[in-house]
Amino acid sequence: MDSASEDLHQEVRRLRTEIQQLREIVNALFTAVFEDSEEEWDTLPPRDNDQMYN
């Protein structure tokens, strides 16, 4: 492989690693948000039909 191809190959590997790390961070954040919100939304708030259109 020539130098340009090797550089490109290394850059692709680096980007794949960074993408994988970002996926893990997003998954952790997604899990944290929805684990917290499950407790808060066990019941629906009471409906206030008078305030529906305000």
C-alpha positions in Angstrom: 0.0 0.0 0.0 1.3 3.5 -0.7 1.5 6.2 1.9 -1.7 7.9 1.0 -3.7 4.6 1.1 -2.1 3.7 4.5 -3.0 7.2 5.8 -6.6 6.8 4.6 -6.9 3.4 6.1 -5.6 4.6 9.5 -8.1 7.6 9.4 -11.0 5.2 8.6 -10.0 3.0 11.6 -9.8 6.1 13.8 -13.2 7.3 12.7 -14.7 3.9 13.2 -13.4 3.8 16.8 -14.7 7.3 17.5 -18.1 6.4 16.0 -18.3 3.3 18.3 -17.4 5.4 21.3 -20.1 7.9 20.4 -22.6 5.1 20.0 -21.8 3.8 23.5 -22.2 7.3 25.0 -25.5 7.9 23.2 -26.8 4.5 24.4 -25.7 5.2 28.0 -27.4 8.6 27.9 -30.6 7.2 26.3 -30.7 4.4 29.0 -30.1 6.9 31.8 -32.9 9.3 30.6 -35.5 6.6 30.1 -34.7 4.8 33.3 -35.2 8.0 35.2 -38.4 8.9 33.3 -40.0 5.5 33.8 -40.4 6.3 37.5 -41.9 9.7 36.9 -44.4 8.5 34.3 -46.0 5.5 36.1 -49.3 7.4 36.1 -50.6 10.1 33.9 -51.2 13.6 35.3 -54.9 14.4 35.8 -56.6 15.9 32.8 -57.6 19.5 32.8 -60.0 19.9 30.0 -60.4 23.6 30.7 -56.8 24.2 30.0 -56.6 22.1 26.8 -56.6 25.0 24.4 -54.7 27.6 26.4 
